[in-house]
Amino acid sequence: MGGGGLQVDQGRGELFKAAKKKVLSYLPQVAQQQYAVVRMPPVSVSTLTSE
């Protein structure tokens, strides 16, 4: 791999590190939202179809 290829590879590594850090920062919020959805009481079909 030439010098330019090495720079591209390093840049790609830095990009993935930054993306991983960003995704990990959102995980607690996403987990809390998913937990709230799971904890919601079930909705009956009649509730959804009534006008």
C-alpha positions as CSV (number, residue, x, y, z in Angstrom):
1,M,0.0,0.0,0.0
2,G,1.4,3.4,-0.9
3,G,1.6,6.5,1.3
4,G,-1.7,7.7,0.1
5,G,-3.4,4.4,0.8
6,L,-2.1,4.5,4.4
7,Q,-3.5,7.9,4.9
8,V,-6.9,6.8,3.6
9,D,-6.8,3.8,5.9
10,Q,-6.0,6.0,8.9
11,G,-8.7,8.4,7.9
12,R,-11.2,5.5,7.7
13,G,-10.2,4.3,11.1
14,E,-10.7,7.8,12.6
15,L,-14.1,8.1,10.9
16,F,-15.2,4.7,12.4
17,K,-14.0,5.7,15.8
18,A,-15.9,9.0,15.7
19,A,-19.1,7.2,14.4
20,K,-18.8,4.6,17.2
21,K,-18.4,7.3,19.8
22,K,-21.5,9.1,18.5
23,V,-23.6,5.9,18.4
24,L,-22.6,5.0,21.9
25,S,-23.6,8.4,23.2
26,Y,-27.2,7.7,22.0
27,L,-27.5,4.2,23.4
28,P,-28.8,5.1,26.9
29,Q,-31.5,7.3,25.4
30,V,-32.6,4.6,22.9
31,A,-32.6,2.0,25.6
32,Q,-34.8,4.2,27.8
33,Q,-37.2,4.8,25.0
34,Q,-37.4,1.1,24.1
35,Y,-37.9,0.2,27.8
36,A,-40.8,2.7,27.9
37,V,-42.4,1.0,24.8
38,V,-42.0,-2.5,26.3
39,R,-43.5,-1.4,29.6
40,M,-46.6,0.2,28.0
41,P,-49.9,-1.7,28.8
42,P,-51.2,-3.8,25.9
43,V,-53.7,-2.1,23.6
44,S,-56.9,-4.0,22.7
45,V,-58.0,-4.3,19.1
46,S,-61.4,-2.7,20.0
47,T,-59.6,0.4,21.3
48,L,-57.8,0.8,17.9
49,T,-60.9,0.3,15.8
50,S,-63.5,2.3,17.8
51,E,-64.4,5.7,16.5
